[in-house]
Amino acid sequence: MPIFSRATWLPLALTVGALHCSGKTSEVGAFEPGPSPSGSGQVGAAPGGGGAPPAGAGAGAGAGDDITIHVGATATPFAHKDGLSGLTPLDSRLGIVSLTLLRSASDPSPWVVFDRGVDYVEAGLNDGDDTEVGRVARSLLVNDTFTLAKVGVTHVRYRVPSTMHLAISNNGVPVTGTFDNVQALADGVTLGNGVRASGWYRYSFVAQSYAVPVEGANAPLPTSASAGPFTLSLDAGKASYTFPVNLKASGDATRVSIVVNVHDQFRWQDQPTTGFTAGVFDSTPSSYEPVRKFGANAFALAIE
């Protein structure tokens, strides 16, 4: 089993879930993830992910006729009351390829708001980030009420600081560095120098000239979040989050902004292990302090 197998990432499932609001904005609280590894790695635009996304399903010819969908983040201080230690990741991102809205679970003709195929956009979930992930022509907007949303995702990345405790090498002196990780959620995802299948992962602890890389396959995927009815499914190699909404589409919209609060959102339970420090994410080459929460603390949706 790969190292750090309990961390997971479910932010967009929560953020788009904010569409249940009947007004202009909505906020919800944190979630607890299911057991799965997550990843981060190289930072920057994904292949084909730079600039504005291509037109989605039903998008018109002129950008001025489009409704754009954005994902952003803020690290505004958040009052955590869970008794856990936490930190704000140095970097966190999620690959996004589509958004589909359904009237019901058995909707025979759901509205595909946009679909990029395999050409994902990496949405940055760092303080101040604002990423356009898709668009739809206003003229083709479906004026209806939707109860479920499905977001197609490809992979996750995150980078967090950690103190690595080495029993033999480095004379037993702890090393401060970062975990720089990435994991594929769907099949056919171009990451690094190859096309990856769901469950592929690469984790790397880096500290000065010291590095502990781990790469493999079949990393487990999260299936639910215990604080909300969110699910991650893999169907014919495509990964997607599905969650309830209560959304009535409006033809006067020009932009949907989904903002995630990420202040100290990577949260773990400190362990009374000799040499470990409270408030520090401690690890060894084969273990780590239990990650209890990872994702959004709260989010706001603005429809303009």
C-alpha positions as CSV (number, residue, x, y, z in Angstrom):
1,M,0.0,0.0,0.0
2,P,1.4,3.4,-0.9
3,I,2.6,5.8,1.8
4,F,0.1,8.5,2.9
5,S,-2.9,6.4,1.7
6,R,-5.4,8.1,3.9
7,A,-5.3,11.6,2.4
8,T,-7.9,12.6,-0.1
9,W,-9.3,15.6,-1.9
10,L,-12.9,16.4,-2.4
11,P,-13.1,20.2,-2.7
12,L,-15.0,20.7,-6.0
13,A,-17.7,18.2,-4.9
14,L,-18.3,20.5,-2.1
15,T,-17.9,23.8,-3.9
16,V,-20.2,23.0,-6.8
17,G,-22.6,21.6,-4.2
18,A,-23.1,25.2,-3.2
19,L,-25.4,25.6,-6.2
20,H,-28.2,24.5,-3.9
21,C,-28.6,28.2,-2.8
22,S,-31.6,30.1,-4.0
23,G,-30.0,33.5,-3.7
24,K,-26.6,34.9,-4.9
25,T,-24.3,33.2,-2.4
26,S,-24.1,30.2,-0.2
27,E,-21.6,28.8,2.4
28,V,-21.1,25.4,3.9
29,G,-18.6,23.9,6.4
30,A,-15.8,21.4,6.2
31,F,-16.0,17.7,5.4
32,E,-14.1,14.6,6.4
33,P,-12.6,12.5,3.6
34,G,-12.8,8.8,3.0
35,P,-9.6,6.8,2.8
36,S,-7.6,7.5,-0.3
37,P,-4.2,9.0,-1.3
38,S,-4.0,12.3,-3.0
39,G,-1.2,13.9,-4.8
40,S,0.6,17.0,-5.9
41,G,3.6,17.3,-8.1
42,Q,4.6,19.8,-10.7
43,V,2.8,23.1,-10.4
44,G,1.4,25.0,-13.4
45,A,-1.1,24.6,-16.2
46,A,-1.9,21.1,-17.4
47,P,-1.4,20.1,-21.0
48,G,-4.0,22.0,-22.9
49,G,-5.1,23.7,-19.7
50,G,-3.6,27.2,-20.2
51,G,-5.8,30.1,-21.0
52,A,-9.5,30.0,-21.4
53,P,-11.1,26.6,-21.8
54,P,-12.5,25.7,-25.1
55,A,-16.2,26.0,-25.6
56,G,-18.2,23.4,-23.7
57,A,-21.3,21.6,-24.7
58,G,-23.6,24.1,-26.4
59,A,-21.2,27.0,-26.2
60,G,-21.6,29.8,-28.7
61,A,-19.2,31.3,-31.1
62,G,-18.7,34.6,-29.3
63,A,-17.1,34.7,-25.8
64,G,-19.5,37.6,-25.0
65,D,-22.4,35.3,-25.4
66,D,-21.0,32.8,-22.9
67,I,-21.6,32.1,-19.2
68,T,-18.2,31.3,-17.7
69,I,-17.7,28.9,-14.7
70,H,-14.8,29.8,-12.3
71,V,-13.3,28.0,-9.3
72,G,-11.3,30.1,-6.8
73,A,-10.0,30.0,-3.3
74,T,-9.3,32.2,-0.3
75,A,-7.2,31.6,2.9
76,T,-9.2,34.1,5.0
77,P,-8.9,32.9,8.7
78,F,-11.5,30.3,9.5
79,A,-12.5,29.3,13.1
80,H,-11.7,25.6,13.3
81,K,-13.4,23.8,16.3
82,D,-12.3,20.2,15.7
83,G,-9.3,20.0,18.0
84,L,-7.0,19.0,15.2
85,S,-3.7,20.5,13.9
86,G,-3.8,22.0,10.5
87,L,-2.0,23.8,7.8
88,T,-2.7,25.5,4.4
89,P,-1.1,23.5,1.6
90,L,1.7,25.2,-0.2
91,D,-0.1,24.2,-3.4
92,S,-3.3,22.3,-4.2
93,R,-5.0,21.6,-7.5
94,L,-7.7,19.5,-9.1
95,G,-8.0,18.5,-12.8
96,I,-11.5,19.3,-14.1
97,V,-13.0,18.3,-17.5
98,S,-16.8,18.6,-17.2
99,L,-19.9,19.8,-15.4
100,T,-23.3,18.1,-15.9
101,L,-26.6,19.0,-14.2
102,L,-29.4,16.5,-13.7
103,R,-33.1,16.9,-12.9
104,S,-33.0,13.6,-11.0
105,A,-30.8,10.5,-10.6
106,S,-32.6,8.9,-13.6
107,D,-32.6,12.0,-15.8
108,P,-32.5,10.6,-19.4
109,S,-31.2,13.8,-20.9
110,P,-29.0,15.7,-18.4
111,W,-27.6,19.1,-19.3
112,V,-23.9,18.9,-20.1
113,V,-22.9,22.4,-19.2
114,F,-19.4,21.8,-20.6
115,D,-17.2,18.8,-21.5
116,R,-13.5,19.1,-22.3
117,G,-13.0,15.4,-23.1
118,V,-9.5,14.6,-21.9
119,D,-8.2,18.2,-22.1
120,Y,-8.4,19.0,-18.4
121,V,-8.0,22.3,-16.6
122,E,-6.1,22.3,-13.3
123,A,-8.1,24.5,-11.0
124,G,-5.8,26.1,-8.4
125,L,-7.1,25.9,-4.9
126,N,-4.7,28.4,-3.4
127,D,-5.4,31.8,-1.8
128,G,-6.4,34.2,-4.5
129,D,-6.6,31.6,-7.3
130,D,-9.4,32.1,-9.9
131,T,-9.5,29.5,-12.7
132,E,-12.0,29.5,-15.6
133,V,-12.9,25.8,-15.9
134,G,-15.7,25.9,-18.5
135,R,-18.3,28.0,-20.3
136,V,-21.7,27.6,-21.9
137,A,-23.6,29.8,-24.4
138,R,-26.3,31.8,-22.7
139,S,-28.5,31.2,-25.8
140,L,-28.4,27.5,-25.1
141,L,-28.8,27.7,-21.3
142,V,-31.4,25.1,-20.1
143,N,-34.0,26.9,-18.0
144,D,-35.0,24.2,-15.6
145,T,-34.5,23.1,-12.0
146,F,-31.7,20.6,-11.3
147,T,-31.3,18.4,-8.2
148,L,-27.9,16.7,-8.9
149,A,-24.5,17.9,-10.2
150,K,-21.7,15.8,-11.6
151,V,-18.2,17.1,-12.0
152,G,-15.8,15.2,-14.2
153,V,-12.3,15.1,-12.7
154,T,-9.0,13.6,-13.8
155,H,-6.4,13.9,-11.0
156,V,-5.4,15.7,-7.8
157,R,-2.2,17.4,-6.6
158,Y,-1.1,18.8,-3.3
159,R,2.1,19.9,-1.7
160,V,2.5,20.1,2.1
161,P,5.4,20.6,4.5
162,S,6.4,17.7,6.8
163,T,9.1,16.7,9.2
164,M,10.5,13.3,8.2
165,H,11.9,11.2,11.0
166,L,14.7,8.9,9.8
167,A,15.9,6.2,12.2
168,I,19.1,5.2,10.4
169,S,20.1,7.7,7.7
170,N,20.9,11.3,8.5
171,N,22.1,10.1,11.9
172,G,18.5,10.0,13.1
173,V,18.1,13.8,12.8
174,P,14.6,14.8,11.6
175,V,14.5,16.4,8.1
176,T,12.1,19.2,7.3
177,G,10.8,19.1,3.7
178,T,7.7,18.8,1.6
179,F,5.5,16.1,0.2
180,D,4.9,16.8,-3.5
181,N,2.3,14.4,-4.7
182,V,0.0,13.6,-7.6
183,Q,-2.6,10.9,-8.2
184,A,-4.8,10.0,-11.3
185,L,-8.5,9.6,-10.6
186,A,-9.5,8.7,-14.2
187,D,-8.1,6.7,-17.0
188,G,-6.2,8.2,-19.9
189,V,-4.8,11.2,-18.0
190,T,-1.6,12.8,-19.3
191,L,0.6,13.4,-16.2
192,G,4.3,13.9,-16.3
193,N,5.8,11.9,-19.2
194,G,3.0,9.4,-19.6
195,V,-0.7,8.6,-20.0
196,R,-1.9,7.3,-16.6
197,A,-4.7,5.0,-15.5
198,S,-6.9,5.6,-12.5
199,G,-5.1,4.8,-9.3
200,W,-1.6,5.7,-10.6
201,Y,0.3,7.8,-8.1
202,R,3.6,9.5,-7.5
203,Y,4.6,10.8,-4.1
204,S,7.9,12.5,-3.3
205,F,9.3,13.8,-0.1
206,V,11.9,16.5,-0.9
207,A,14.3,18.2,1.4
208,Q,17.4,19.9,0.1
209,S,19.3,17.1,-1.7
210,Y,17.3,14.3,0.0
211,A,14.4,12.7,-1.8
212,V,12.1,9.8,-1.2
213,P,10.1,9.1,-4.3
214,V,7.3,6.5,-4.5
215,E,5.4,5.6,-7.7
216,G,2.9,2.9,-8.3
217,A,-0.6,1.9,-9.3
218,N,-4.0,0.9,-7.8
219,A,-4.1,3.6,-5.1
220,P,-7.7,3.5,-3.7
221,L,-10.1,6.2,-4.6
222,P,-12.4,7.9,-2.0
223,T,-16.0,6.9,-2.2
224,S,-17.8,9.4,0.0
225,A,-17.4,12.2,2.5
226,S,-18.9,11.5,5.9
227,A,-20.1,15.1,6.4
228,G,-22.2,15.2,3.2
229,P,-23.8,13.0,0.5
230,F,-21.0,13.3,-2.0
231,T,-19.7,10.3,-4.0
232,L,-16.9,9.7,-6.4
233,S,-17.5,7.1,-9.1
234,L,-15.4,5.6,-11.9
235,D,-17.5,4.7,-14.9
236,A,-15.9,3.4,-18.1
237,G,-12.6,5.0,-17.0
238,K,-14.2,8.4,-16.3
239,A,-14.1,9.8,-12.7
240,S,-16.8,12.2,-11.4
241,Y,-18.1,13.6,-8.2
242,T,-21.9,13.6,-7.9
243,F,-23.8,15.6,-5.2
244,P,-27.2,17.1,-4.6
245,V,-28.1,20.7,-5.6
246,N,-31.3,22.7,-5.8
247,L,-30.6,25.0,-8.8
248,K,-32.9,26.8,-11.1
249,A,-30.9,28.1,-14.1
250,S,-31.4,31.8,-15.0
251,G,-30.9,33.2,-18.4
252,D,-29.4,36.5,-17.2
253,A,-26.3,35.0,-15.7
254,T,-22.8,35.9,-17.1
255,R,-20.5,34.2,-14.6
256,V,-20.6,31.6,-11.9
257,S,-17.9,32.0,-9.2
258,I,-17.2,29.2,-6.7
259,V,-14.8,30.3,-4.0
260,V,-13.4,27.8,-1.5
261,N,-12.0,28.7,1.9
262,V,-8.7,26.8,2.3
263,H,-7.3,28.2,5.6
264,D,-5.5,25.4,7.4
265,Q,-7.7,22.9,5.6
266,F,-5.1,20.0,5.6
267,R,-5.9,18.7,9.1
268,W,-4.4,15.8,11.0
269,Q,-4.3,14.3,14.5
270,D,-1.0,14.7,16.3
271,Q,0.5,11.5,17.7
272,P,2.3,11.1,21.1
273,T,5.3,9.5,19.3
274,T,8.8,10.3,20.7
275,G,10.3,13.1,18.7
276,F,7.1,14.2,17.1
277,T,6.0,17.8,17.6
278,A,2.4,19.1,18.2
279,G,1.3,21.3,15.3
280,V,3.8,19.8,12.9
281,F,2.8,17.2,10.3
282,D,5.3,14.4,11.3
283,S,6.1,11.4,9.1
284,T,8.5,8.5,8.7
285,P,9.5,6.7,5.4
286,S,6.6,4.3,6.1
287,S,4.0,6.1,8.2
288,Y,2.4,9.5,8.9
289,E,0.2,11.2,11.4
290,P,-3.5,10.4,10.6
291,V,-5.1,12.9,8.1
292,R,-8.6,13.6,9.4
293,K,-9.8,16.4,7.1
294,F,-8.6,17.6,3.8
295,G,-10.5,20.1,1.5
296,A,-12.8,23.1,1.9
297,N,-13.6,24.6,5.2
298,A,-16.4,26.7,3.6
299,F,-17.3,28.0,0.2
300,A,-19.3,30.8,-1.4
301,L,-21.1,30.8,-4.7
302,A,-21.7,34.0,-6.5
303,I,-23.8,34.2,-9.7
304,E,-23.3,37.4,-11.6
